[in-house]
Each structure stands twice: as C-alpha cells, then as structure tokens.
Amino acid sequence: MTAPASSLPIALVHGWAFDPTFWDATRAILGPARTTCTDFGFFAPHPALALPRVPYIGVGHSLGALWLLRHHGPLCRGLVLINGFSRFGTAVDFPHGIPRRVIERMRAGLIREPEGLLHSFRLRAGIDAPLPPHIARNRLEQGLLALMDMDCRTDLQQVTCPVHVIAGTDDPIAPSTLTRACFPPDGSIKTRWIEGGHLLPLTHAATCAHAIMAMTGRMNAP
C-alpha cells in the first residue's frame, strides 16, 4: 500500500533530540507521497519550521505533535499525532504530566554535558545511534522549556480537522497515564495503542505510514 502522488502533501515534524532523518523509514514506505520535513535545528545551523502553504496533512512525533497542535493553522486538513501529547509537564490542573524537576534535571545536564545527556535520553527512548556532529544546545534548551510549559490543551479543543492519535503501550518518555490525560478514552479523539515504545515511526514505521495514508485517503475521498 502506497500513497498516491496526488495526495495532499504531508508535513512531518520530529521530536526533541532528533532531526528530519528520524522520518526516513516512514518516508520510504510512503513512497511517492509528497512529504516535507520541518527541522527544529537541534543538530543544524538553522531551524526550518515552515509548514506547507497549501492544504496538507500534519504528522508530529512527541514534541513535534505538541508543536503542530499550536502551529498547524487553517490549511491543515488532518493531524496524525504519534507518541504525542497536548501537554507534557505537570501543572496545577495537570498532575499526570512529567514533573518539572525531571525536565529541569535534563536541562541542567544539557548545559553541563550535552553529548552525555542527549545520548542517555535517546538510549532511554530506544535508540543507540551516534549523535549528529553539530549540537545546537540553545535550541535544545528551548525545546525542553516547551516540553515543560507549553500547554496545547485548548488548541486541541479548538482543532477543526480530524485527529488520529497513535501511542505506545510501553512508552518510557510519554507514559500511558500522560497519553490518557491528554486524550481521554471517553473523549471524541480516539487513541490507537501499539505494543511499542516512544519511537514508533522507527520501530513501527509501516503502522505509522499506513495511518498517515489512511488520513490522506480520507481527505482525498470523493
């Protein structure tokens, strides 16, 4: 199953501590589909965060899902959120988030020894690949601040396009309690649970690609 080249373009947004190559396996399965990758610039000289200026499907992983909820805009015709959330850090009215002290500890480690912190985080997430050579510590720190404080719960309530959520049953970064707090089982947005961890676009690329194709097909249906 491959997406037709005439489908809506697909904008892929990676998560924290990764870059656009994160989507290589998924893009390979999507075949002729028109895909673009934004780049937070965590390992690049400059970020590249422009979204398509035509109707498109937005696909975000982790921090990328959070970012898309805030920035997807009126041209977005569908959202696929993978290992994602509408808020990550705890708040007074969001006790199921990740404690601030945990993210602050990551921030301190990033400032003190970025290579070690990034390697340990990626290892915990489920990948032991070498880090890209250029580390943009300031942008990585901004990403952590977004994970700590960015709240897109209202944005999620105001989304007008279809939303499809895919989560891992054994996600060590975004645990199931966090996912269910963001996307309640009795709510209008349903979560598809996959037996896997935090890097579903890598470990379950075919499943993720088929979900994206299903969304593009839904939008292109007569």
N, C-alpha and C positions, 0 to 999 in steps of 0.2 A: 504494500500500500504506500503510494507516494502522493504528495500534494501536487495538484496541477499548477503549472507555472502561472496560470491566470488568476490564482487565488489572491486574496488580499495579502499585502506584504506583512511579514512577521517581524516585530521588533523584540529582540532578545536582550534582557538586562541581567547581568551576572550579579553575584552576591559579594559580600565582604571577603577580602583576601584572595580574590580571583580576578581573572581578566576575560576578555572575549573568547579566548581559546577554550574556556570552560564549556562552550556550546558546540565544539567541533563534532562530537559524536552525534548529538541531536540533529545538527545541520546536515550531516551526512545522510541520515535516514530521511530527512525532509526532502532530500533530492532537489528537484527543480524549483521548489518553493522559493519565493523571493524573501530572503532573510537579511536583516541588518542587525548589527550588534552595537549597543551603546557601550561606553567604556568609562568607568569611574576614574580611571587613570591611576589606580593603585600601583601599577607597575609600568607606567608610561610617562613620557614627558608632559603630556597634556591630557585632560579628560575629553571625552567626546560623547556628549549626552543628548544630542539632537534626536528627536523622535520623528518618524515619517510625517510629511506634510500632506499626506493623503490618507484616506481611511485605511486602518491597519488593525492587526491583532497584536496585543501586547502580552509578552511572556516574561515573567520575572521569577528569579530564584532568590529566596532568602531576603537579604537587604534589597535586592532588585525588585522583589514583589512589593515591599513596603514603598519603595520609591515610585513604582508605577501607580500605586493607589493614589499617590499625591499628584503625579505629573501626567497621567495618561491622556487627559484632555478630551475634548468633544469628538475628535476624529477616531478615537479608539472604538472598535466595533465588538471587541471581546477581550477578556483578560483570562490568562491561564497563570495561576499563582502556584509555584512549586516550592515546597518546604518554606512556605511564606507565612506572613502574619500581618495584622493591621496595627499591632504594637508589639514591641519586643521587651523593653524594660518595664519594670514594675512601676506602678503609680498608686496613689491612694485608692483609686477606684479600679485598679487592675492588679490584684495580688498574684495572679498566675504568671506574670511576666518574669523575666530573668532579673534577679536582684542587682541593684545599681553597683553594689560593691564588687560583683563579679566583673562587670564591664569596666569599672574603674581600675580593677586589678589588671585587666587586659591592656587598658590604656597606659598604665604605668610600665608594664612590660614592653609595650610597643616603643615607648620613649627610651627606655633603658637599653633594650636589646631587641630591635625589630625582627632580625632574622630568626632568633630563637622563639619569639612569641608567635610569629607567623607560622613557623614550622610546626609548633606544638598545636596550634589551633587547627591547621589543615589536617594534621595527623588525627586529631580528635574527630574532625568532621568526616574522615575516612579516606584521605589521600596522602601518599608519601612521596609525591613527585617533587623534584627540585623547585625551589622558588625562582621566579623570573629575576634577572640580574638587577633591574632598577626598582628600588623600593621608594615610593613616594610617601614618606611617613606622615606628612601633614594631611594628605588626602585620606590616608587610612585612619588617622585620628578623627577626622571629620566624620568618617563612616561610623566609627564607634559612638560618637556623640549622637548621630542619627539613630543608631540602634538603642541608645539609652533613652532618648527623649522624644523621638518622632512618634506622633500619635495620629494614625490614619483611620481610626475607628469611625469618625464622622465622614471621612472621604468614602469609606466602604459603604456606609448607609446611603450615600448620595450617588453611587455608581449607577449609571443608566444602562450600561451594556451587560451582556451575560458574563458571569464569573464562574470559572471552574477551578477548584482547589485540589491539589494533589499533595498528600503528606505521607511521611514515612512513619511506620509504626514504632521504629526504634531510632528515631532522630535524636542524637545526643546534643544538638545545638538548639533546635526548636522542638522541645518535647511535646507529647500529645496533649498535655494539660494546657499548654500555651495555645496550640492549634485550636482546641475546642473552645477556649475562652475567646479567641478571635472569630471563629466560625462555629457558633453553637450548633450542635446536632439537630436541634429543633428549629433552626433558622431557615431562611429561604435559600441560602447558599450551601450546597452540599459538598462535603469533603470526600474525595476518593482516597482511601487508605491503601498504601502499598507496603508490602513487607520489605522494608529497607530503612536506610538512614537519612543523612542530611544531603547527600549528593545524588539525588535521584536522576538528574539529567546525565550523570556519568554512569551510574550503576544500573539504571533502568531507562536508558536512552530511548529504546523503542516504545516503551509505555508512554513516556513524555511526548515523543514525537507524534504518536497516534492520537493523543489527547489534543495536541495542537492542530493536527489535521482535522479532527472532528469539529473543532471550533471554527476553523476556516471553511470547512464544508457547510457548516450550519449557517455561516454568514453569506455564503455564495449560493445557497439553495434558492431555487426559483420561488 
